[in-house]
Amino acid sequence: RSSDLVAYGVLGSSRDKDWIDENAPVLLEEPVLLTIGQKYQKSPAQVAMRYLLQRGIVVLAKSFTPERIQQNLQVFDLQLASEDMTAIDELNRNMRYLDLKTGSDHPEYPFHDEY
């Protein structure tokens, strides 16, 4: 039996202070994603989603804006080069955008583990 890894909040979620530390970096303003996006004529969001897909991670991206919904689907005509994947790998800040502390007393709460 196998499991698929699913990415939630792949674009850093909203900047609502109840959800995200206000000091957390803004993913879609990350210079590396901006540069790679220019190279492929894609948005930083599309680059971030494609990166996860190429790593075999299921991407859940939500939007209410028809234009963004369409853009979210335009990641399948793109293949990031290995040097771009490595550049994004190097952005790892060993942090979580969403800790979802409201469920931290549940016995199956997954975020007590080190990351």
C-alpha positions, -999 to +999 in steps of 0.1 A: +000+000+000+013+034-009+005+070+001+007+102-018+022+133-002-002+162-006+009+199-003-016+222+014-012+259+013+014+256-015+016+293-022+021+303+014-016+308+021-031+342+029-012+367+050-039+367+077-022+371+111-044+344+125-029+319+100+006+330+093+034+347+113+036+382+099+074+378+098+072+348+075+087+353+041+062+361+012+067+330-010+054+347-042+079+375-038+109+352-036+136+364-060+146+329-071+110+321-081+107+354-099+138+348-119+129+312-128+094+324-137+108+350-161+130+323-177+099+302-185+074+331-188+055+318-158+044+333-125+062+325-093+030+306-082+033+284-114+070+278-107+063+268-071+035+244-081+055+229-109+084+223-085+062+203-062+047+184-090+081+174-104+089+161-069+059+139-070+038+159-046+001+164-051-006+201-052-038+216-038-041+252-049-073+272-044-085+304-059-117+322-064-103+342-093-110+327-128-077+340-142-057+324-114-076+291-116-066+291-153-030+299-144-030+271-119-038+247-147-010+260-169+018+241-151+017+210-171+033+225-202+065+232-182+094+211-171+119+228-147+155+222-155+176+204-129+195+236-120+162+253-114+150+225-091+183+227-072+179+265-068+145+261-054+157+232-031+182+257-017+154+280-005+146+256+023+142+276+055+132+246+077+099+263+087+062+258+083+038+284+071+008+267+088+012+250+122-026+247+126-022+249+164-059+247+169-056+209+167-024+205+186-040+186+215-052+159+192-032+126+195-027+125+157-015+161+154+014+157+129+034+189+137+049+179+170+076+161+150+108+180+141+110+192+105 
